[in-house]
């Protein structure tokens, strides 16, 4: 059975100030918690480039701590979101699917979030 926990991240250090929530997976064999997804939310569309750079920096910090090669990220601006994969080698946000545009939560395209979560579960089995 897969065991996950959702943890609110409250700025434990300056390098992680862009993370709001972290989803970790429990590894019963090694008794470890591995971050598999983190989210960051903004209510205003400030400088999106700077915002996304903060997310990459946080992802790289988590990967270094856990010796991970990749993590997943969810960014939101207001009621729109984007889902990403961050690979340690590339050090950038890669859209889960082809588009870099943010998706309104109430539109048909929002079902990508379900596929994204399914992908995270499959990757971490």
Secondary structure as GFF3:
##gff-version 3
##sequence-region A 1 125
A	DSSP	beta_strand	3	8	.	.	.	ID=ss1
A	DSSP	three_ten_helix	14	16	.	.	.	ID=ss2
A	DSSP	beta_strand	21	27	.	.	.	ID=ss3
A	DSSP	beta_strand	32	42	.	.	.	ID=ss4
A	DSSP	alpha_helix	48	66	.	.	.	ID=ss5
A	DSSP	beta_strand	70	77	.	.	.	ID=ss6
A	DSSP	beta_strand	80	87	.	.	.	ID=ss7
A	DSSP	beta_strand	93	95	.	.	.	ID=ss8
A	DSSP	beta_strand	103	104	.	.	.	ID=ss9
A	DSSP	three_ten_helix	108	111	.	.	.	ID=ss10
A	DSSP	alpha_helix	112	123	.	.	.	ID=ss11
###
